[in-house]
């Protein structure tokens, strides 16, 4: 693809941070306070930090021990557990990423609605038309070359951090210990429930704001240096984790938990407004627009990269592997944006249906995370790659175990309802997998894969029937 299309460490860090810091960061103060008090929020961040840091180190380790696997999230599942699991990881990640882009587009025009009321909450006719123009403009930008798009992503990442740092500095100055320590364990509000319930509520929120941790791994085939992939993942994760903790914890030192919980989105704007006046809300809403623009660009790159890499490896239909002269995955970009466009139209006519799809997509990304951890665990247990490089095997065992348990727990925490709904997406993917195998003239399913596909099909059909009859929402 040419040396001019390779990405350096700074671009990879920008991609990781830009992918993680989207709209969720700007809604953290209210989102966290709605379900938990100060103590539970801190515990939630500690658990999430351990889980996500272990996952970051897993990706760093795998990028070095398996340099030939350039699809990251998808390729680890395939290498460790066969074609069908690899396909499901790629399929689930792709749909999750592209539906996330729909959310970013709608949220961005909702933020612009603060300045231009005609845009409403981002899901009216004018907003959808403008959002559609934006996503196709981003496709044009990416099709001109991944390196150019990555450079712009670095610029938007820097720009979005400026209002966040202004927010943090102002809150450090305005922080009051008596407000922060007023009701540490949330016992004054019966709605919050036990500390365990509070911690659980925070972790479901922190899951969404950390999606994107795998950004450098997904696009690893375009990295200048292999070692930069792991560095970018860990640096991006630690920096973003620090920012998230400060946003949610410092907010509890300037406003009471109940007051925070009642704020509209983006709650950061109204927290800063309470401290410095109206200009605080203006700067945060501007920051949110820039943040979402960067996240939309970053996730458009990632969403198109997964089916492209999978197609080159023979795991998606070969049409997705088409490149243009600049090395951009043009057909993968096209199919991704067509689905994004379809979902945008769904938000215009049925926002409740979109919310269901979005919940499914958020849960779907947990499967690739789980199988990344399990593959790292498999390498440690079997000793593969450790004969020639045995250093750190004990540490890798702990990190792989932690990340696997964390991802499995999050799937459980999502609840049976979302697990059922996510099977609809995987059931639809069976047809795409069959076509891919037909193109290669290969046997479609191994025995164990037949059982899994049958279970997914039955579960998906059952979930669809339950949704249409109103028994699953």
Sine and cosine of phi, psi and omega as CSV:
sin_phi,cos_phi,sin_psi,cos_psi,sin_omega,cos_omega
0.00,0.00,-0.06,1.00,0.07,-1.00
1.00,-0.04,0.62,-0.79,-0.07,-1.00
-0.91,0.41,-0.48,0.88,-0.06,-1.00
-0.94,0.35,-0.12,0.99,-0.02,-1.00
-0.97,-0.23,0.08,1.00,-0.01,-1.00
-0.99,0.14,0.49,-0.87,-0.07,-1.00
-0.94,-0.34,0.70,-0.71,0.03,-1.00
-1.00,0.05,0.00,-1.00,-0.07,-1.00
-0.86,0.51,-0.70,0.71,-0.05,-1.00
-0.89,0.47,-0.67,0.74,0.03,-1.00
-0.91,0.42,-0.63,0.78,-0.01,-1.00
-0.93,0.37,-0.65,0.76,0.06,-1.00
-0.89,0.45,-0.69,0.73,0.03,-1.00
-0.86,0.50,-0.61,0.79,0.01,-1.00
-0.92,0.39,-0.67,0.74,0.00,-1.00
-0.91,0.42,-0.79,0.62,-0.02,-1.00
-0.91,0.42,-0.68,0.73,0.00,-1.00
-0.90,0.45,-0.56,0.83,0.01,-1.00
-0.96,0.28,-0.59,0.81,-0.03,-1.00
-0.98,0.18,-0.70,0.72,-0.04,-1.00
-1.00,0.06,1.00,-0.06,0.06,-1.00
-0.91,-0.41,-0.79,-0.62,0.01,-1.00
-0.99,0.16,-0.43,0.90,-0.08,-1.00
-0.87,0.50,-0.60,0.80,-0.02,-1.00
-0.87,0.49,-0.60,0.80,-0.07,-1.00
-0.98,0.21,-0.17,0.99,0.03,-1.00
-0.95,-0.32,0.01,1.00,-0.11,-0.99
-0.85,0.53,-0.71,0.70,-0.08,-1.00
-0.80,0.60,-0.76,0.65,-0.01,-1.00
-0.97,0.26,-0.66,0.75,-0.05,-1.00
-0.86,0.51,-0.67,0.74,0.00,-1.00
-0.95,0.31,-0.65,0.76,-0.07,-1.00
-0.94,0.33,-0.40,0.91,-0.02,-1.00
-0.89,0.45,-0.46,0.89,-0.08,-1.00
-0.86,-0.51,0.01,1.00,-0.11,-0.99
-0.38,-0.93,0.39,-0.92,0.13,-0.99
-1.00,-0.06,-0.04,-1.00,-0.09,-1.00
-0.83,0.56,-0.77,0.64,-0.07,-1.00
-0.87,0.50,-0.72,0.69,-0.02,-1.00
-0.92,0.40,-0.58,0.81,0.03,-1.00
-0.90,0.44,-0.68,0.73,0.01,-1.00
-0.90,0.43,-0.69,0.72,0.04,-1.00
-0.88,0.47,-0.68,0.74,0.02,-1.00
-0.86,0.51,-0.66,0.75,0.03,-1.00
-0.93,0.38,-0.60,0.80,0.03,-1.00
-0.89,0.46,-0.72,0.69,0.00,-1.00
-0.91,0.41,-0.72,0.69,0.01,-1.00
-0.89,0.46,-0.65,0.76,0.02,-1.00
-0.86,0.50,-0.72,0.69,0.02,-1.00
-0.89,0.47,-0.69,0.73,-0.02,-1.00
-0.91,0.42,-0.73,0.69,-0.05,-1.00
-0.96,0.28,-0.60,0.80,0.06,-1.00
-0.90,0.44,-0.66,0.75,0.04,-1.00
-0.89,0.45,-0.63,0.78,0.04,-1.00
-0.92,0.40,-0.63,0.78,0.04,-1.00
-0.88,0.47,-0.69,0.73,0.03,-1.00
-0.93,0.36,-0.52,0.85,0.10,-1.00
-0.88,0.48,-0.73,0.68,0.02,-1.00
-0.90,0.44,-0.62,0.79,0.05,-1.00
-0.89,0.46,-0.71,0.71,-0.02,-1.00
-0.91,0.42,-0.71,0.70,-0.04,-1.00
-0.92,0.40,-0.58,0.82,-0.01,-1.00
-0.90,0.43,-0.47,0.88,0.01,-1.00
-1.00,0.00,-0.63,0.78,-0.04,-1.00
-0.98,0.19,-0.41,0.91,0.01,-1.00
-0.79,-0.62,0.91,0.41,-0.07,-1.00
-0.91,0.41,-0.27,0.96,-0.02,-1.00
-0.99,0.16,-0.21,0.98,-0.03,-1.00
-1.00,-0.08,0.99,-0.12,-0.13,-0.99
-1.00,-0.09,0.04,1.00,0.03,-1.00
-0.99,-0.12,-0.10,1.00,0.06,-1.00
0.86,0.50,-0.93,-0.37,-0.09,-1.00
-0.76,0.65,-0.71,0.70,0.00,-1.00
-0.96,0.28,-0.73,0.69,-0.16,-0.99
-0.94,0.35,-0.46,0.89,0.03,-1.00
-0.93,0.38,-0.67,0.74,0.03,-1.00
-0.90,0.45,-0.65,0.76,0.00,-1.00
-0.91,0.41,-0.73,0.68,-0.03,-1.00
-0.90,0.44,-0.57,0.82,-0.07,-1.00
-1.00,0.00,-0.48,0.88,-0.19,-0.98
-0.67,-0.74,0.25,0.97,0.14,-0.99
0.99,-0.15,0.17,-0.98,-0.10,-0.99
-0.87,0.50,-0.70,0.72,-0.11,-0.99
-0.93,0.36,-0.64,0.77,0.05,-1.00
-0.93,0.36,-0.59,0.81,0.07,-1.00
-0.89,0.46,-0.69,0.72,0.03,-1.00
-0.88,0.47,-0.72,0.70,-0.02,-1.00
-0.88,0.48,-0.60,0.80,0.05,-1.00
-0.91,0.41,-0.69,0.73,0.03,-1.00
-0.91,0.41,-0.68,0.74,-0.04,-1.00
-0.90,0.43,-0.76,0.65,0.00,-1.00
-0.90,0.44,-0.66,0.76,0.00,-1.00
-0.92,0.40,-0.67,0.74,-0.01,-1.00
-0.88,0.48,-0.77,0.64,-0.02,-1.00
-0.91,0.42,-0.61,0.79,0.04,-1.00
-0.89,0.46,-0.69,0.73,-0.03,-1.00
-0.91,0.41,-0.70,0.72,-0.07,-1.00
-0.95,0.30,-0.55,0.84,0.07,-1.00
-0.96,0.29,-0.48,0.88,0.13,-0.99
-0.89,0.46,-0.60,0.80,0.05,-1.00
-0.88,0.47,-0.59,0.81,0.06,-1.00
-0.87,0.49,-0.70,0.71,0.01,-1.00
-0.87,0.49,-0.71,0.71,-0.01,-1.00
-0.88,0.48,-0.67,0.74,-0.02,-1.00
-0.90,0.44,-0.72,0.70,-0.02,-1.00
-0.91,0.41,-0.70,0.72,0.00,-1.00
-0.89,0.45,-0.62,0.79,-0.04,-1.00
-0.90,0.45,-0.70,0.71,0.01,-1.00
-0.97,0.26,-0.38,0.92,0.16,-0.99
-0.92,0.39,-0.64,0.77,0.05,-1.00
-0.92,0.40,-0.64,0.77,0.06,-1.00
-0.91,0.42,-0.42,0.91,0.06,-1.00
-0.89,0.46,-0.35,0.94,0.08,-1.00
-0.89,0.45,-0.58,0.82,-0.01,-1.00
-1.00,-0.10,-0.52,0.86,-0.03,-1.00
-0.80,-0.60,1.00,0.01,-0.10,-0.99
-0.82,0.57,-0.37,0.93,-0.01,-1.00
-0.89,0.46,-0.35,0.94,0.01,-1.00
-0.99,0.15,-0.18,0.98,0.04,-1.00
0.86,0.51,-0.72,-0.70,-0.01,-1.00
-0.99,-0.13,0.24,0.97,0.07,-1.00
1.00,-0.06,0.00,1.00,-0.03,-1.00
-0.82,-0.57,0.36,0.93,0.10,-1.00
-1.00,-0.03,0.00,-1.00,-0.10,-0.99
-0.85,0.52,-0.73,0.68,-0.02,-1.00
-0.89,0.45,-0.68,0.73,0.01,-1.00
-0.89,0.47,-0.66,0.75,-0.02,-1.00
-0.92,0.38,-0.62,0.79,0.06,-1.00
-0.89,0.46,-0.73,0.68,0.00,-1.00
-0.92,0.39,-0.63,0.78,0.05,-1.00
-0.89,0.45,-0.62,0.78,0.03,-1.00
-0.90,0.44,-0.69,0.72,0.05,-1.00
-0.87,0.49,-0.62,0.79,-0.02,-1.00
-0.91,0.41,-0.73,0.68,-0.07,-1.00
-0.92,0.39,-0.54,0.84,0.04,-1.00
-0.97,0.24,-0.48,0.88,0.10,-0.99
-0.92,0.39,-0.63,0.77,0.04,-1.00
-0.91,0.42,-0.62,0.78,0.06,-1.00
-0.87,0.50,-0.68,0.73,0.02,-1.00
-0.88,0.48,-0.66,0.75,0.00,-1.00
-0.89,0.45,-0.75,0.66,-0.03,-1.00
-0.91,0.42,-0.58,0.82,-0.02,-1.00
-0.93,0.37,-0.28,0.96,0.06,-1.00
-0.99,0.12,-0.11,0.99,0.07,-1.00
0.64,-0.77,0.73,-0.69,-0.05,-1.00
-0.91,0.41,-0.58,0.82,-0.04,-1.00
-0.90,0.44,-0.68,0.74,0.02,-1.00
-0.90,0.44,-0.66,0.75,0.02,-1.00
-0.91,0.42,-0.63,0.78,0.01,-1.00
-0.91,0.41,-0.59,0.81,0.03,-1.00
-0.89,0.45,-0.71,0.71,0.03,-1.00
-0.89,0.46,-0.59,0.81,0.04,-1.00
-0.88,0.47,-0.62,0.78,0.05,-1.00
-0.89,0.46,-0.68,0.73,0.00,-1.00
-0.88,0.47,-0.72,0.69,-0.01,-1.00
-0.92,0.38,-0.52,0.85,0.04,-1.00
-0.91,0.42,-0.70,0.72,0.04,-1.00
-0.89,0.46,-0.68,0.73,-0.04,-1.00
-0.90,0.43,-0.60,0.80,-0.02,-1.00
-0.96,0.28,-0.42,0.91,-0.02,-1.00
-0.97,0.26,-0.42,0.91,-0.04,-1.00
-0.87,0.50,-0.81,0.59,0.02,-1.00
-0.90,0.43,-0.50,0.87,0.05,-1.00
-0.91,0.42,-0.68,0.73,0.03,-1.00
-0.92,0.38,-0.59,0.81,0.09,-1.00
-0.87,0.49,-0.71,0.71,0.03,-1.00
-0.84,0.54,-0.75,0.67,-0.06,-1.00
-0.91,0.41,-0.67,0.75,0.01,-1.00
-0.89,0.46,-0.71,0.70,0.00,-1.00
-0.89,0.46,-0.63,0.78,-0.02,-1.00
-0.95,0.30,-0.54,0.84,0.08,-1.00
-0.88,0.47,-0.67,0.74,0.00,-1.00
-0.92,0.38,-0.63,0.77,-0.08,-1.00
-1.00,0.02,-0.06,1.00,-0.10,-0.99
-0.87,0.49,0.72,-0.70,0.03,-1.00
-0.82,-0.57,0.85,-0.52,-0.05,-1.00
-0.89,0.46,-0.59,0.81,-0.05,-1.00
-0.92,0.40,-0.57,0.82,0.07,-1.00
-0.94,0.34,-0.69,0.72,-0.02,-1.00
-0.87,0.49,-0.63,0.78,-0.10,-0.99
-0.99,-0.11,0.16,0.99,-0.10,-0.99
-0.88,0.48,-0.70,0.71,-0.04,-1.00
-0.54,-0.84,0.96,0.29,-0.14,-0.99
-0.80,0.60,-0.71,0.71,-0.13,-0.99
-0.98,-0.21,0.21,0.98,0.10,-0.99
0.91,0.42,0.47,0.88,-0.05,-1.00
-0.98,0.19,-0.26,0.96,-0.02,-1.00
-0.96,0.27,-0.32,0.95,-0.01,-1.00
-0.91,-0.41,0.90,-0.44,0.00,-1.00
-0.92,0.39,-0.38,0.92,-0.03,-1.00
-0.92,0.39,-0.43,0.90,-0.08,-1.00
-0.97,0.26,-0.45,0.89,-0.01,-1.00
0.98,0.20,-0.29,-0.96,-0.04,-1.00
-0.95,0.32,0.21,-0.98,0.02,-1.00
-0.88,0.47,-0.62,0.78,0.02,-1.00
-0.88,0.48,-0.70,0.71,0.03,-1.00
-0.89,0.46,-0.64,0.77,0.01,-1.00
-0.90,0.44,-0.70,0.71,0.01,-1.00
-0.88,0.48,-0.68,0.73,0.00,-1.00
-0.87,0.49,-0.66,0.75,-0.01,-1.00
-0.90,0.43,-0.59,0.81,0.00,-1.00
-0.94,0.34,-0.57,0.82,-0.08,-1.00
-0.95,0.32,-0.51,0.86,0.05,-1.00
-0.93,0.36,-0.49,0.87,0.06,-1.00
-0.97,0.24,-0.71,0.71,-0.04,-1.00
-0.91,0.42,-0.44,0.90,0.07,-1.00
-0.83,0.55,-0.77,0.64,-0.09,-1.00
-0.91,0.42,-0.66,0.75,-0.07,-1.00
-0.95,0.31,-0.26,0.97,0.02,-1.00
-0.99,-0.15,-0.12,0.99,0.06,-1.00
-0.88,0.48,0.78,-0.62,-0.12,-0.99
0.84,-0.54,-0.13,0.99,0.02,-1.00
-0.83,0.56,-0.47,0.89,-0.07,-1.00
-1.00,0.01,0.15,0.99,-0.13,-0.99
-0.80,0.60,-0.74,0.67,-0.04,-1.00
-0.93,0.36,-0.51,0.86,-0.01,-1.00
-0.95,0.33,-0.66,0.75,-0.02,-1.00
-0.86,0.50,-0.62,0.79,-0.08,-1.00
-0.97,-0.23,0.42,0.91,-0.11,-0.99
-0.88,0.48,-0.46,0.89,0.01,-1.00
-0.91,0.42,-0.24,0.97,-0.03,-1.00
-0.96,-0.30,0.16,0.99,-0.01,-1.00
-0.99,0.16,0.63,-0.78,0.05,-1.00
-0.90,0.43,-0.71,0.70,-0.03,-1.00
-0.81,-0.59,0.70,-0.71,-0.05,-1.00
-0.87,0.50,-0.65,0.76,-0.07,-1.00
-0.92,0.38,-0.34,0.94,0.01,-1.00
-0.93,0.37,-0.41,0.91,-0.04,-1.00
-0.89,0.46,-0.79,0.61,0.00,-1.00
-0.91,0.41,-0.66,0.75,0.02,-1.00
-0.86,0.51,-0.73,0.69,-0.03,-1.00
-0.89,0.45,-0.63,0.77,-0.01,-1.00
-0.90,0.44,-0.74,0.67,-0.05,-1.00
-0.94,0.34,-0.71,0.70,0.01,-1.00
-0.88,0.48,-0.72,0.70,0.01,-1.00
-0.88,0.47,-0.66,0.75,-0.02,-1.00
-0.92,0.40,-0.76,0.65,-0.04,-1.00
-0.89,0.45,-0.68,0.74,0.01,-1.00
-0.90,0.43,-0.70,0.72,-0.01,-1.00
-0.93,0.37,-0.65,0.76,0.04,-1.00
-0.85,0.53,-0.71,0.71,0.02,-1.00
-0.86,0.52,-0.71,0.71,0.01,-1.00
-0.89,0.46,-0.72,0.70,-0.03,-1.00
-0.88,0.48,-0.72,0.70,-0.01,-1.00
-0.88,0.48,-0.71,0.70,-0.01,-1.00
-0.90,0.44,-0.65,0.76,0.00,-1.00
-0.86,0.51,-0.77,0.64,-0.10,-1.00
-0.97,0.25,-0.62,0.78,-0.06,-1.00
-0.97,0.25,-0.71,0.71,-0.01,-1.00
-0.90,0.43,-0.54,0.84,0.02,-1.00
-0.87,0.49,-0.55,0.83,0.00,-1.00
-0.96,0.27,-0.09,1.00,0.06,-1.00
-0.98,-0.18,-0.03,1.00,0.04,-1.00
-0.85,-0.52,-0.34,0.94,0.06,-1.00
-0.67,-0.74,0.56,-0.83,0.03,-1.00
-0.93,0.37,0.42,-0.91,-0.05,-1.00
-0.82,0.57,-0.71,0.71,-0.03,-1.00
-0.91,0.42,-0.59,0.80,0.03,-1.00
-0.94,0.35,-0.66,0.75,0.05,-1.00
-0.87,0.49,-0.69,0.73,-0.07,-1.00
-0.88,0.47,-0.41,0.91,-0.07,-1.00
-1.00,-0.01,-0.05,1.00,-0.06,-1.00
-0.95,0.31,0.52,-0.85,0.09,-1.00
-0.98,0.21,0.20,-0.98,0.06,-1.00
-1.00,0.02,0.69,-0.72,0.02,1.00
-1.00,0.09,0.86,-0.52,-0.13,-0.99
-0.91,0.42,-0.45,0.90,0.06,-1.00
-0.83,0.55,-0.61,0.79,-0.03,-1.00
-0.88,0.47,-0.66,0.75,-0.08,-1.00
-0.99,0.14,-0.44,0.90,0.13,-0.99
-0.91,0.41,-0.74,0.67,-0.01,-1.00
-0.92,0.39,-0.58,0.82,0.04,-1.00
-0.88,0.48,-0.61,0.79,0.01,-1.00
-0.93,0.37,-0.36,0.93,-0.04,-1.00
-1.00,-0.06,-0.70,0.72,-0.16,-0.99
-0.88,-0.48,-0.14,0.99,-0.03,-1.00
0.97,-0.26,-0.10,-1.00,-0.12,-0.99
-0.84,0.55,-0.53,0.85,-0.04,-1.00
-0.90,0.44,-0.37,0.93,0.05,-1.00
-0.91,0.42,-0.68,0.74,0.02,-1.00
-0.92,0.39,-0.58,0.81,0.00,-1.00
-0.90,0.44,-0.75,0.66,-0.07,-1.00
-0.92,0.40,-0.58,0.81,0.01,-1.00
-0.95,0.33,-0.66,0.75,0.03,-1.00
-0.90,0.43,-0.61,0.79,0.10,-0.99
-0.89,0.45,-0.67,0.74,0.04,-1.00
-0.89,0.46,-0.61,0.79,0.02,-1.00
-0.90,0.43,-0.66,0.75,0.03,-1.00
-0.87,0.49,-0.74,0.67,0.02,-1.00
-0.90,0.45,-0.67,0.74,-0.01,-1.00
-0.87,0.50,-0.72,0.69,-0.02,-1.00
-0.93,0.36,-0.56,0.83,0.06,-1.00
-0.89,0.45,-0.69,0.72,0.04,-1.00
-0.91,0.42,-0.68,0.74,0.01,-1.00
-0.90,0.43,-0.62,0.78,0.02,-1.00
-0.90,0.44,-0.66,0.75,0.04,-1.00
-0.92,0.40,-0.75,0.67,-0.01,-1.00
-0.87,0.49,-0.71,0.71,-0.04,-1.00
-0.96,0.27,-0.44,0.90,0.11,-0.99
-0.91,0.42,-0.64,0.77,0.06,-1.00
-0.89,0.45,-0.73,0.69,-0.03,-1.00
-0.92,0.38,-0.67,0.74,-0.04,-1.00
-0.88,0.47,-0.62,0.79,0.00,-1.00
-0.98,0.22,-0.47,0.88,-0.08,-1.00
-0.94,0.34,-0.61,0.79,-0.08,-1.00
-0.88,0.48,-0.83,0.55,0.01,-1.00
-0.91,0.42,-0.49,0.87,0.04,-1.00
-0.90,0.44,-0.78,0.63,0.01,-1.00
-0.90,0.43,-0.66,0.75,0.00,-1.00
-0.90,0.45,-0.61,0.79,0.03,-1.00
-0.92,0.38,-0.64,0.77,0.04,-1.00
-0.90,0.44,-0.46,0.89,0.01,-1.00
-1.00,-0.04,0.07,1.00,0.03,-1.00
0.98,0.20,0.34,0.94,-0.05,-1.00
-0.95,-0.32,-0.13,0.99,0.14,-0.99
-0.80,-0.60,0.35,-0.94,0.08,-1.00
-0.79,0.62,0.63,-0.77,-0.17,-0.99
-0.90,0.44,-0.31,0.95,0.03,-1.00
-0.86,0.51,-0.47,0.88,-0.01,-1.00
-0.95,0.31,-0.24,0.97,-0.08,-1.00
-1.00,0.05,-0.03,1.00,-0.05,-1.00
-0.91,0.42,0.77,-0.63,0.07,-1.00
-0.92,-0.39,0.43,-0.90,0.18,-0.98
-0.99,-0.10,-0.12,-0.99,-0.06,-1.00
-0.92,0.40,-0.38,0.92,0.03,-1.00
-1.00,0.04,0.05,1.00,0.01,-1.00
0.99,0.16,0.20,0.98,0.00,-1.00
-1.00,0.05,0.61,-0.79,-0.02,-1.00
-0.98,0.21,0.99,0.15,-0.21,-0.98
-0.91,0.42,-0.66,0.75,-0.02,-1.00
-0.95,0.31,-0.61,0.79,0.05,-1.00
-0.89,0.45,-0.66,0.75,0.08,-1.00
-0.87,0.49,-0.69,0.73,-0.04,-1.00
-0.89,0.45,-0.77,0.64,-0.01,-1.00
-0.89,0.45,-0.64,0.77,0.01,-1.00
-0.88,0.48,-0.74,0.67,-0.05,-1.00
-0.94,0.33,-0.49,0.87,0.09,-1.00
-0.89,0.45,-0.65,0.76,0.03,-1.00
-0.94,0.33,-0.62,0.79,0.08,-1.00
-0.88,0.47,-0.68,0.73,0.02,-1.00
-0.88,0.48,-0.68,0.73,0.03,-1.00
-0.87,0.50,-0.71,0.71,-0.01,-1.00
-0.92,0.40,-0.56,0.83,0.07,-1.00
-0.88,0.47,-0.66,0.75,0.03,-1.00
-0.91,0.41,-0.56,0.83,0.05,-1.00
-0.89,0.46,-0.64,0.77,0.00,-1.00
-0.91,0.42,-0.49,0.87,0.00,-1.00
-0.94,0.35,-0.64,0.77,-0.10,-1.00
-0.99,-0.15,-0.37,0.93,-0.06,-1.00
-0.42,-0.91,0.99,0.13,-0.05,-1.00
-0.89,0.45,-0.52,0.85,-0.01,-1.00
-0.92,0.39,-0.61,0.80,0.05,-1.00
-0.90,0.44,-0.65,0.76,0.04,-1.00
-0.87,0.49,-0.66,0.75,-0.01,-1.00
-0.87,0.49,-0.61,0.79,0.05,-1.00
-0.90,0.43,-0.72,0.70,0.01,-1.00
-0.88,0.48,-0.64,0.77,-0.02,-1.00
-0.91,0.42,-0.64,0.76,0.04,-1.00
-0.90,0.44,-0.64,0.77,0.04,-1.00
-0.89,0.46,-0.71,0.70,-0.04,-1.00
-0.89,0.46,-0.63,0.77,0.01,-1.00
-0.89,0.46,-0.63,0.78,0.01,-1.00
-0.96,0.28,-0.54,0.84,-0.08,-1.00
-0.88,0.47,-0.52,0.85,-0.08,-1.00
-0.95,0.30,-0.25,0.97,0.02,-1.00
-0.93,0.37,-0.48,0.88,-0.02,-1.00
-0.89,0.46,-0.77,0.64,0.08,-1.00
-0.86,0.51,-0.61,0.79,0.04,-1.00
-0.88,0.47,-0.71,0.70,-0.02,-1.00
-0.87,0.49,-0.72,0.69,-0.08,-1.00
-0.96,0.26,-0.36,0.93,0.15,-0.99
-0.91,0.41,-0.73,0.69,0.04,-1.00
-0.89,0.45,-0.67,0.74,-0.01,-1.00
-0.91,0.41,-0.57,0.82,0.03,-1.00
-0.93,0.37,-0.66,0.75,0.06,-1.00
-0.88,0.48,-0.63,0.77,0.04,-1.00
-0.90,0.43,-0.64,0.77,0.01,-1.00
-0.89,0.46,-0.66,0.75,0.02,-1.00
-0.88,0.47,-0.65,0.76,0.01,-1.00
-0.91,0.41,-0.73,0.69,-0.07,-1.00
-0.92,0.40,-0.69,0.73,-0.03,-1.00
-0.98,0.18,-0.34,0.94,-0.02,-1.00
1.00,0.09,0.06,1.00,0.01,-1.00
-0.88,0.47,0.75,-0.66,-0.05,-1.00
0.98,0.21,-0.17,0.99,-0.04,-1.00
-1.00,-0.03,-0.21,0.98,0.03,-1.00
-0.91,0.42,-0.69,0.72,0.00,-1.00
-1.00,0.06,-0.32,0.95,-0.02,-1.00
-0.59,-0.81,0.98,0.19,-0.12,-0.99
-0.98,0.18,-0.11,0.99,-0.08,-1.00
-0.89,0.45,0.67,-0.74,0.12,-0.99
0.98,0.21,0.27,0.96,-0.06,-1.00
-0.91,0.43,-0.64,0.76,0.02,-1.00
-0.90,0.43,-0.70,0.72,0.04,-1.00
-0.89,0.46,-0.67,0.74,-0.01,-1.00
-0.90,0.43,-0.57,0.82,0.04,-1.00
-0.89,0.46,-0.70,0.71,-0.01,-1.00
-0.91,0.42,-0.73,0.69,-0.04,-1.00
-0.91,0.42,-0.68,0.74,0.00,-1.00
-0.91,0.41,-0.63,0.78,0.02,-1.00
-0.91,0.41,-0.71,0.71,0.01,-1.00
-0.87,0.49,-0.74,0.67,-0.05,-1.00
-0.91,0.41,-0.59,0.81,0.01,-1.00
-0.93,0.37,-0.71,0.71,0.02,-1.00
-0.90,0.44,-0.66,0.75,0.00,-1.00
-0.88,0.47,-0.74,0.68,0.00,-1.00
-0.91,0.42,-0.65,0.76,0.02,-1.00
-0.91,0.42,-0.64,0.77,0.01,-1.00
-0.91,0.42,-0.62,0.78,0.01,-1.00
-0.91,0.42,-0.60,0.80,0.07,-1.00
-0.89,0.46,-0.69,0.73,0.06,-1.00
-0.89,0.45,-0.68,0.73,-0.05,-1.00
-0.92,0.40,-0.45,0.89,0.02,-1.00
-0.90,0.44,-0.45,0.89,0.07,-1.00
0.99,-0.11,0.42,-0.91,-0.03,-1.00
-0.86,0.52,-0.55,0.84,-0.04,-1.00
-0.87,0.50,-0.75,0.66,-0.02,-1.00
-0.96,0.27,-0.54,0.84,0.07,-1.00
-0.88,0.48,-0.66,0.75,0.04,-1.00
-0.90,0.43,-0.70,0.71,-0.05,-1.00
-0.91,0.41,-0.57,0.82,-0.03,-1.00
-0.93,0.35,-0.40,0.92,0.03,-1.00
-0.91,0.41,-0.37,0.93,0.05,-1.00
-0.89,0.46,-0.71,0.71,0.02,-1.00
-0.88,0.47,-0.70,0.72,-0.03,-1.00
-0.94,0.34,-0.51,0.86,0.06,-1.00
-0.92,0.40,-0.65,0.76,0.05,-1.00
-0.88,0.47,-0.58,0.81,-0.03,-1.00
-0.91,0.40,-0.33,0.94,-0.01,-1.00
-0.84,0.54,-0.66,0.75,0.00,-1.00
-0.89,0.46,-0.65,0.76,0.02,-1.00
-0.92,0.40,-0.64,0.77,0.02,-1.00
-0.90,0.44,-0.67,0.75,0.01,-1.00
-0.88,0.47,-0.69,0.73,0.02,-1.00
-0.88,0.48,-0.68,0.74,0.00,-1.00
-0.86,0.51,-0.70,0.71,-0.01,-1.00
-0.92,0.39,-0.59,0.80,0.05,-1.00
-0.89,0.45,-0.65,0.76,0.02,-1.00
-0.86,0.51,-0.57,0.82,-0.03,-1.00
-1.00,-0.03,-0.10,1.00,-0.01,-1.00
0.92,0.39,0.51,0.86,-0.05,-1.00
-0.97,-0.25,0.33,-0.94,0.14,-0.99
-0.89,0.46,0.69,-0.72,-0.16,-0.99
-0.96,0.29,-0.85,0.52,-0.06,-1.00
-0.83,-0.55,0.64,-0.77,0.26,-0.97
-0.98,0.21,0.16,-0.99,-0.09,-1.00
-0.84,0.54,-0.76,0.65,-0.02,-1.00
-0.91,0.42,-0.57,0.82,0.01,-1.00
-0.93,0.37,-0.55,0.83,0.07,-1.00
-0.87,0.50,-0.68,0.73,-0.01,-1.00
-0.90,0.44,-0.71,0.70,-0.01,-1.00
-0.89,0.45,-0.71,0.70,0.00,-1.00
-0.89,0.46,-0.63,0.77,0.01,-1.00
-0.90,0.44,-0.68,0.73,0.02,-1.00
-0.90,0.44,-0.67,0.74,0.02,-1.00
-0.90,0.43,-0.65,0.76,-0.01,-1.00
-0.90,0.43,-0.72,0.70,0.01,-1.00
-0.90,0.43,-0.71,0.71,-0.01,-1.00
-0.90,0.43,-0.66,0.75,0.00,-1.00
-0.90,0.43,-0.69,0.72,0.03,-1.00
-0.90,0.43,-0.68,0.74,0.02,-1.00
-0.88,0.48,-0.71,0.71,0.00,-1.00
-0.90,0.44,-0.64,0.77,0.00,-1.00
-0.90,0.43,-0.67,0.74,0.05,-1.00
-0.90,0.44,-0.67,0.74,0.01,-1.00
-0.90,0.44,-0.59,0.81,0.02,-1.00
-0.93,0.37,-0.70,0.71,-0.03,-1.00
-0.93,0.37,-0.42,0.91,0.00,-1.00
-1.00,-0.08,0.02,1.00,0.05,-1.00
0.99,0.14,0.20,0.98,0.01,-1.00
-1.00,-0.05,-0.07,1.00,0.03,-1.00
-0.62,-0.78,0.91,-0.42,-0.07,-1.00
-0.83,-0.56,0.00,0.00,0.00,0.00
